C-alpha cells in the first residue's frame, strides 16, 4: 500500500517576548531554512512570532482516526541556564539562558511505522557572566503514551551548536528527522504526545562498552 501521510504544518507555539528577531548568519543555520520553512510555514524571520495551533488533520482511509501527536514541552525542561564555575544559575552568576520559543511537527505513516520530524526553535540570551563564543544546546525528544501509567515509546537526545555574537541574543534551531515508532491503534492514538525539552545529560559522553571478559 502506498505511503500515507499525516501532516501538520504547525504545533502549539510558546512565546517569551524576546524582542526583535535576529536572522542566523552561520552557514549551518542557513542549511536548516528549507526544513523549517516546510515545518513552520515561513522563513526564519517568523521564528519568534506566536502561532495558532493547526487543526488536527486525519487520513481519508481506514486509518482516518490516526493523527500526528501534539508537541509539549516537558515540565521543568523549558529553559536551560549555565552559571559560572561553582555557582548556581541565578542572578548575576548566570552565563547564559536558553529558552524554547516555537515547535512544529510533521508525521508520515508508512507500513505500520510513523516517521516524525520535530522542529524546535529557541533563543539564547547572554547573562551577566558572559557566554562563551560557542554553545552546545542539549535537547531531548520523546514519544510518550500518556494516560494511567505513562509509557515512553522512544526517546533520543540531540545537540546543536550555536555561535554567539555581540547582540547578546541569538536564535537556535533543530529539526529531529529520525523520530520513528510503531503506529498506535486508533484507540491509543489520542494519548500519544511528543515531549521535548532541554536535557543537560545529552552533553555527557556515551559510556564506553565493556570489553568482553576473556575466559581463562
C-alpha positions as CSV (number, residue, x, y, z in Angstrom):
1,X,0.0,0.0,0.0
2,X,1.4,3.4,-1.0
3,X,2.7,5.8,1.6
4,X,0.0,7.7,3.5
5,X,0.7,11.0,5.1
6,X,-0.4,12.7,8.2
7,X,0.7,16.4,8.0
8,X,0.7,19.2,10.4
9,X,2.3,22.4,9.4
10,X,2.4,23.9,12.9
11,X,2.2,22.8,16.6
12,X,1.4,25.0,19.6
13,X,3.9,27.8,19.9
14,X,5.5,29.2,23.1
15,X,6.3,32.9,23.1
16,X,8.5,34.5,25.7
17,X,8.8,38.1,24.4
18,X,12.4,38.2,23.4
19,X,12.3,41.4,21.3
20,X,13.4,41.8,17.7
21,X,14.1,38.7,15.6
22,X,17.7,38.1,14.6
23,X,18.5,36.1,11.5
24,X,21.0,33.3,11.8
25,X,24.3,34.1,10.0
26,X,26.1,30.8,10.2
27,X,26.1,28.5,7.2
28,X,24.9,25.6,9.4
29,X,21.8,27.6,10.4
30,X,21.1,28.6,6.8
31,X,21.1,24.9,5.9
32,X,18.1,24.4,8.2
33,X,15.9,27.1,6.5
34,X,14.2,24.8,3.9
35,X,13.3,22.2,6.5
36,X,11.9,24.9,8.9
37,X,10.0,26.5,6.1
38,X,8.1,23.3,5.5
39,X,7.5,22.7,9.2
40,X,6.7,26.2,10.4
41,X,5.1,27.6,7.2
42,X,7.6,30.5,6.9
43,X,11.2,31.6,7.0
44,X,13.5,32.1,9.9
45,X,12.3,35.8,10.2
46,X,9.0,34.4,11.6
47,X,10.5,32.3,14.4
48,X,9.6,34.4,17.4
49,X,6.1,35.2,16.3
50,X,3.3,33.4,18.2
51,X,1.5,30.8,16.1
52,X,-2.0,29.4,16.2
53,X,-2.2,25.6,16.6
54,X,-3.2,23.8,13.5
55,X,-6.4,21.9,13.5
56,X,-5.9,18.1,13.5
57,X,-5.8,16.5,10.1
58,X,-6.9,13.0,9.6
59,X,-6.3,10.4,6.9
60,X,-9.1,9.6,4.4
61,X,-8.9,5.9,4.6
62,X,-9.1,3.1,7.1
63,X,-6.6,4.8,9.4
64,X,-8.5,8.1,9.4
65,X,-8.6,8.0,13.2
66,X,-4.8,8.4,13.4
67,X,-3.4,11.9,13.8
68,X,0.0,13.4,14.4
69,X,0.5,13.8,18.2
70,X,0.8,17.3,19.7
71,X,4.1,18.7,20.9
72,X,4.5,19.6,24.5
73,X,7.5,21.0,26.4
74,X,8.3,18.7,29.3
75,X,7.6,20.3,32.7
76,X,10.9,21.6,34.2
77,X,12.7,21.4,30.8
78,X,11.6,24.6,29.1
79,X,14.8,26.5,29.9
80,X,18.5,25.8,30.1
81,X,20.8,28.0,32.1
82,X,24.5,27.7,32.9
83,X,26.4,29.6,35.6
84,X,29.9,30.5,36.4
85,X,32.0,27.6,37.8
86,X,30.9,26.6,41.2
87,X,27.9,28.9,41.2
88,X,24.1,28.4,40.9
89,X,22.4,29.6,37.7
90,X,20.6,32.5,39.3
91,X,21.0,36.3,39.3
92,X,24.4,37.7,38.4
93,X,26.1,34.3,38.3
94,X,24.3,33.3,35.0
95,X,26.4,32.9,31.9
96,X,23.5,32.3,29.5
97,X,19.9,31.3,29.4
98,X,18.3,29.2,26.6
99,X,14.6,29.0,26.0
100,X,12.3,27.2,23.6
101,X,10.1,29.7,21.6
102,X,8.4,27.6,18.9
103,X,7.7,24.0,18.0
104,X,6.3,22.1,15.0
105,X,5.8,18.6,13.8
106,X,5.1,16.5,10.7
107,X,4.2,12.8,10.6
108,X,4.4,10.2,7.8
109,X,2.6,6.9,8.1
110,X,4.1,4.0,6.0
111,X,3.9,0.2,6.5
112,X,2.8,0.5,10.1
113,X,5.5,2.9,11.1
114,X,5.3,6.6,12.0
115,X,8.3,8.7,10.9
116,X,8.0,12.2,12.5
117,X,10.0,15.4,12.1
118,X,10.1,17.6,15.2
119,X,11.1,21.2,14.8
120,X,12.4,23.2,17.7
121,X,13.3,26.9,17.7
122,X,14.5,28.9,20.6
123,X,16.8,31.7,21.7
124,X,19.9,32.1,23.9
125,X,20.3,35.2,26.0
126,X,23.7,36.1,27.4
127,X,23.8,36.6,31.2
128,X,25.9,38.9,33.4
129,X,28.8,36.5,33.5
130,X,29.1,36.4,29.7
131,X,28.6,33.4,27.4
132,X,31.3,31.6,25.6
133,X,31.7,32.1,21.8
134,X,30.2,28.7,21.0
135,X,27.4,27.0,23.0
136,X,26.2,23.4,22.8
137,X,22.5,23.2,23.3
138,X,21.3,19.9,24.6
139,X,17.7,18.8,23.7
140,X,15.6,15.6,24.1
141,X,12.7,14.4,22.0
142,X,10.4,11.6,23.3
143,X,7.3,9.8,22.1
144,X,5.2,9.1,25.1
145,X,1.9,7.3,25.5
146,X,0.1,9.2,28.2
147,X,-2.8,8.1,30.5
148,X,-2.6,5.9,33.5
149,X,1.0,4.6,33.8
150,X,2.7,6.9,31.3
151,X,4.9,4.9,28.8
152,X,7.9,6.1,26.8
153,X,7.7,4.7,23.3
154,X,11.1,6.2,22.2
155,X,13.4,8.9,23.3
156,X,16.6,10.4,21.8
157,X,19.0,13.2,22.8
158,X,20.2,15.8,20.3
159,X,22.7,18.7,20.5
160,X,23.0,21.8,18.3
161,X,25.9,24.2,18.3
162,X,25.2,28.0,18.4
163,X,27.7,30.6,17.6
164,X,27.2,33.7,19.8
165,X,27.6,37.3,18.6
166,X,27.8,40.7,20.2
167,X,24.0,41.2,20.2
168,X,23.6,39.0,23.3
169,X,20.5,37.3,22.0
170,X,20.9,34.6,19.3
171,X,18.3,32.2,17.9
172,X,18.9,28.4,17.6
173,X,17.0,25.7,15.7
174,X,16.9,21.9,15.4
175,X,15.0,19.5,13.3
176,X,14.9,16.0,14.6
177,X,14.2,13.9,11.5
178,X,14.7,10.4,12.8
179,X,11.8,10.0,15.3
180,X,10.4,6.6,14.3
181,X,7.9,4.4,16.2
182,X,5.2,1.8,15.6
183,X,1.8,3.3,14.6
184,X,-0.5,3.1,17.6
185,X,-4.0,1.7,17.5
186,X,-6.8,4.2,16.9
187,X,-7.9,3.7,20.5
188,X,-4.4,4.7,21.8
189,X,-3.7,7.4,19.3
190,X,-5.2,10.3,21.3
191,X,-2.9,9.5,24.2
192,X,0.3,10.0,22.3
193,X,2.4,13.1,22.9
194,X,5.8,14.4,21.5
195,X,7.6,15.7,24.6
196,X,10.6,18.0,24.1
197,X,12.8,19.9,26.4
198,X,16.4,20.7,27.4
199,X,18.4,17.8,28.7
200,X,21.9,18.5,30.0
201,X,22.6,14.8,30.2
202,X,22.8,14.9,26.4
203,X,26.2,16.7,26.7
204,X,27.8,13.8,28.6
205,X,29.7,11.3,26.5
206,X,28.1,7.9,26.0
207,X,29.5,5.2,28.4
208,X,32.1,3.0,26.8
209,X,31.1,-0.5,26.1
210,X,32.8,-3.0,28.3
211,X,35.2,-5.4,26.6
212,X,34.1,-9.0,26.6
213,X,35.5,-11.0,29.5
214,X,38.1,-13.4,28.3
215,X,37.8,-16.9,29.6
216,X,40.9,-18.3,31.2
